[in-house]
Each structure stands twice: as structure tokens, then as C-alpha cells.
Amino acid sequence: MDWIALWVTAKLAACTTAVLFVLGLPLAYWLATSRWRGKFLIEAVVALPLVLPPTVLGFYVLTATGPNSALGRAYGSWVGGRFPFTFQGILLGSVLFNLPFMVRPFASAFAAVDQKLVEASWCLGVSRLRTFFHVVMPLSWPGILSGMVLTFAHAVGEFGVVLMVGGNIPGVTRTLSIAIYDDMQALNYEAARQTSLVLLAFAFTVLSLTYAFQRRVMPV
């Protein structure tokens, strides 16, 4: 087991989940409540990573943030150094690739909230922001929790986007999925088997707990 790769993987998954939680809440609530006729375009953009090959997304992230791009030059002047092949680079790719895994469960949970309860809160003089945090969020928390768990689990197993944007730098961008690929390339099947077994057990445990939780809070 590559423990350094495990640490990078856990950090990437945790940071991805945290960033998407902050960005995904307002976006998902807007998608669930907006009546704008062109909303389907935003929904299509959010769902795009579900059908787009990870290498394609990684290619566009790499070219958009490279040293010859406007974003790359701005990043270099502000922070110094380059954006691709850094942890920040793979974090951006991970956030974009996991966007639908966070936003779609959030939006479904928000859409399921009884609008009469929200309107009753407004009629009592409660602001929209307080209504969101004290009415909508508590009623939606099972879906919110599921979205966060699934996002974390999906980020743990990323390969294509991370490899395209971050390469394979030990301690910086080398995750467990890339470690498995390296072990297979080196014909180190035992190490690849052990790491794969850990990821398999993790994925099965996460999905089992998620489904069990959903059945408990939403019994059939």
C-alpha cells in the first residue's frame, strides 16, 4: 500500500467535497426552484461530466490553465509557478468532474421539500435566508448527506482527470488509482491487487451505508 498516495487521495476527496458543498448548495437550490425557461442549459452543463470522457475534461482544464493561457499567466503572476501538475490543478479537475454527483442529489432533495412549508415560513416574517437554513436544509439533509458521501467516494476513485491535469508526481498528484496503474505497468500485480481490494471494500462500504441510510429515513 502506498500510504503517501492514500494521503493525497483522502485530501483530494475531502477538499473536493468541501468545495462542492459550498458551491453546490446555492446552485442546486436555484435549479430546484427557478422557473427560468432556459434552466435546462445549466442542468445540461452540470450533468455534462456524466457523459464526457474524463480525458476530454482533463484536456480542456489543462489547456485553459496552462502557462500560455490567460488563466495560467494570471495564476503565475499572483501565486507564482504553474497551475497544472499541482494539487490545486487536480483539485480543480476533481471539482468540475464531480459537480453532478453533488448538485443533482442536492437539487432532488430541495425539490422534494413541500413548498407550503417554505411559504408558511415567509408568511411568518422569516427571511428567505433563514428559511433556507432552518426549514429547507433540515428537511433536505438526507439527500444532502448522500450527495456529500457519493461525491467523496467518487473522488477517491478518480483517474483520468487527475492523470491528465496532474500527471504522476509522488506526494503531490499521485493518487491510489494512479498507483494501481503504475503497479500494473511494472507487473507488480500483488501491490495492485492489495490497493484495488482496499478501494473495492471502500466503495462497497460507502454504497451499502448510503442505501441503508436512505431506507431508514425514507422507508418504503
C-alpha positions, 0 to 999 in steps of 0.5 A, spaced: 500 500 500 502 506 498 500 510 504 503 517 501 498 516 495 492 514 500 494 521 503 493 525 497 487 521 495 483 522 502 485 530 501 483 530 494 476 527 496 475 531 502 477 538 499 473 536 493 467 535 497 468 541 501 468 545 495 462 542 492 458 543 498 459 550 498 458 551 491 453 546 490 448 548 495 446 555 492 446 552 485 442 546 486 437 550 490 436 555 484 435 549 479 430 546 484 426 552 484 427 557 478 422 557 473 427 560 468 425 557 461 432 556 459 434 552 466 435 546 462 442 549 459 445 549 466 442 542 468 445 540 461 452 543 463 452 540 470 450 533 468 455 534 462 461 530 466 456 524 466 457 523 459 464 526 457 470 522 457 474 524 463 480 525 458 476 530 454 475 534 461 482 533 463 484 536 456 480 542 456 482 544 464 489 543 462 489 547 456 485 553 459 490 553 465 496 552 462 502 557 462 500 560 455 493 561 457 490 567 460 488 563 466 495 560 467 499 567 466 494 570 471 495 564 476 503 565 475 503 572 476 499 572 483 501 565 486 507 564 482 509 557 478 504 553 474 497 551 475 497 544 472 501 538 475 499 541 482 494 539 487 490 545 486 490 543 478 487 536 480 483 539 485 480 543 480 479 537 475 476 533 481 471 539 482 468 540 475 468 532 474 464 531 480 459 537 480 453 532 478 454 527 483 453 533 488 448 538 485 443 533 482 442 529 489 442 536 492 437 539 487 432 532 488 432 533 495 430 541 495 425 539 490 422 534 494 421 539 500 413 541 500 413 548 498 407 550 503 412 549 508 417 554 505 411 559 504 408 558 511 415 560 513 415 567 509 408 568 511 411 568 518 416 574 517 422 569 516 427 571 511 428 567 505 435 566 508 433 563 514 428 559 511 433 556 507 437 554 513 432 552 518 426 549 514 429 547 507 436 544 509 433 540 515 428 537 511 433 536 505 439 533 509 438 526 507 439 527 500 444 532 502 448 527 506 448 522 500 450 527 495 456 529 500 458 521 501 457 519 493 461 525 491 467 523 496 467 516 494 467 518 487 473 522 488 477 517 491 476 513 485 478 518 480 483 517 474 483 520 468 482 527 470 487 527 475 492 523 470 491 528 465 491 535 469 496 532 474 500 527 471 504 522 476 508 526 481 509 522 488 506 526 494 503 531 490 498 528 484 499 521 485 493 518 487 491 510 489 488 509 482 494 512 479 498 507 483 494 501 481 496 503 474 503 504 475 503 497 479 500 494 473 505 497 468 511 494 472 507 487 473 507 488 480 500 485 480 500 483 488 501 491 490 495 492 485 491 487 487 492 489 495 490 497 493 484 495 488 481 490 494 482 496 499 478 501 494 473 495 492 471 494 500 471 502 500 466 503 495 462 497 497 462 500 504 460 507 502 454 504 497 451 499 502 451 505 508 448 510 503 442 505 501 441 503 508 441 510 510 436 512 505 431 506 507 431 508 514 429 515 513 425 514 507 422 507 508 418 504 503 
